[in-house]
Amino acid sequence: MTKISHDKVEVVIIGSGIVGSTMAAELGEAGFNVLVLEAGPERRLSDMISSQIWSRRLRWAGPEVRETGDLVGAANFAMGWGTGGAGLHWYANWFRLHPDDFHVRSLYGRSLDWPIGYDDLRPWYDHAQFYFGVSGDDDSNAPPGEAYPMPAISLSKQSQAIKAGFDAEGLTLTTNTLAVNSAPYDGRAACLLDGWCDAGCPIGALANPLVLQWPRARKAGVELRHNAYAARIETDPSGSKAAAVVYLDEQGRENLQPADIVISACHTIWNARLLLLSVSDKYPDGLGNGSKTLGRYFTSHALTTIHGLFMQETEPHLGVAGANTLCLDGYDDKQPAKDAFGSRAWLVGQAAKPNDLLGTALARPEKYGEALDAYLHQASLHYGNMTVLCEEDSMPENRITLDPSKLDRYGLPMAYVSNSLPQANAARSELAKAEGLRIFKAAGTSDAWAGPRNPMHMMGGTIMGNDPSASVVNSYGQVHEVDNLFVAGASLFPTPGAINPTATLAALVFRTAEYIRTHRSELLP
Amino acid sequence: MKGRRRFLTRVIPTTFWASITMRSLSQNAEAKTVENTSHKIFTTTEAKTLTAWCAAIVSGAEEAGVAQFVDQNLAGDQAASLLLLRYLDASDMAGFYRKGISGIEKECLHRFGLPFVQVTDDQRVEMIQAAIASDMQVWTDPDPNFFYFISRSDAVDVVYGTQEGFAELNIPYLAHIPPPRPW
């Protein structure tokens, strides 16, 4: 097939979401000639329609991911499609990994270690929270860092109702830290607390790439090319340098985009898949797979939601979709009981609308007919919820592979994700569920119940490490065998902790951008 | 797709209460037409079956045009689809619904000797309960429990997930950008 060839750029970034757009803005502002390839269509603020039904168009619409195991099933829900990627429907929970999360192997003899520690990332966490705009108060359970640039969003009626349960359990419920403006910030409006976060925030109170990174990147001259689905990365004849990205356009034609530096920033599953697809004589098992760890150590967070109906009115439709409040008490105790392992964090008081996966109706899937109607009328006034995230050990068996027996719409082997929660983590999750039900009972609910265990967030697959024989990239995301090829995003995480990954992946992006800036002469010919 | 099925099956307790009375079932069962609009993917019979099934799960689903909602979105570009199914199994969405509707009819004929639109309210309830409990006798593909989950979500979308539905639940809509139409 004849490829359409394009002029060489200095940097090509695959993916326009939070990771790709932040990297593009950083490198564009540093004077690099940057092109971003986005698989989906162009998005505008006017696409952020306040409706759980209409917001589905912002979610993944690329090739299917095949999944198996007991902690899978949310890939299409989690990923984005179009300008800004998942950054258009993310929940803006903003947490730092704790110091012990970086050294699980050394401290507990299980899972993995990061090649860097909290102190290495701390200045980048500080930088990122001012860049994104984070609201939050001091929390003695959170790792040390600069004060947040905005005060926290105040307690919602839902959180006020639930707080009594935490008090009774002797646990501290604090305000949450969110990349949502509690006051006007950096030219963006303050949040109206109307609970439409995951349908997109067109007023820009929630930091999203359309209002934050892309205006900066465009001003810096970054080019964004839509409907460009990356199919593989090609190397030079020696195999030591990435030479170009081959992508398919809307007509299915192959396009060759040469570049001096290639950065894959297209979400956890697709970062690994793209490298696995990039086979050659020199790399028959995939690019960057000299260690045979490419695709391995995939992790998620084991999530359980506690639901309840309260006597008082809770205004569940108001607030933020992420969480209004937070409990990190006990997070650092990774061994809360014999045979149970992992941290846990409570995210409390998520705004809930009637429909969609996280809506009040699906909180009670067994109800139908008149009972459903009666429940929804009650829930619209009295519903409350909280979600616990539990840590998953990093295991080589949990992995992303290619399934050559199933081809996607472009004729490429589909991604196949296998993830099962280790028994000790499952035991930790069960402890947390029992704790949550106690909290809701103590808070005076008339009815409280736990949802099923589900996955949330996707990490690993292109893990970082100092040892090229046991990891895919170094701590900057630089592929061990190909020094002008970088991977960015949560796929780098050797361990996931038990908190949402965006603050950490953003901190890593800023750190990598700084590395590329300071090694410009070595990376550019 | 085994993982997805297990995920959704776990959502629904198999021991679930059965003493639920249903509103408007007889009205729905007597309906002679689903919508005046012709369908692009479904046959008229398929649309009637899906409508009756969804109306047995969510009162008002027929009037809200649930079959048209599903049909219209199956007929369009998948990237613009408004169906919740796209999160969980987008590999063959039209096939999923068609096979599910076929499963309803096959199971209903096996149990009662009649199509779903012709059985009694109690018999419809029995079918819904069997789907929730994963206790179908001849309907296996797609997983009836998963089909219930998805079709219930579609019905909830059109009845409760619109501005009109919010108003019915006394929830202020508070849109930044209101939807151009319900769906």
Interface residues (C-beta under 8 A of the other chain):
Chain A: G40 P41 S46 M48 I49 S50 S51 Q52 I53 W54 R56 R57 R59 A61 E64 R66 E67 T68 G69 D70 V72 G73 A74 N76 F77 W81 L192 D194 G195 W196 C201 P202 I203 H317 K353 P354 N355 D356 L357 G359 A361 L362 P365 E366 K367 Y368 G369 E370 A371 L372 D373 L376 H377 S380 L381 G451 P452 R453 N454
Chain B: M1 K2 G3 R4 R6 F7 L8 R10 V11 I12 P13 F16 W17 I20 T21 M22 R23 L25 A56 I57 V58 S59 Q78 A79 A80 S81 L82 L83 L84 R86 Y87 L88 D89 A90 S91 V125 I128 I132 F149 R152 S153 V156 D157 Y160 G161 T162 G165 F166 L169 N170 I171 P172 Y173 L174 A175 H176 I177 P178 P179 P180 P182 W183
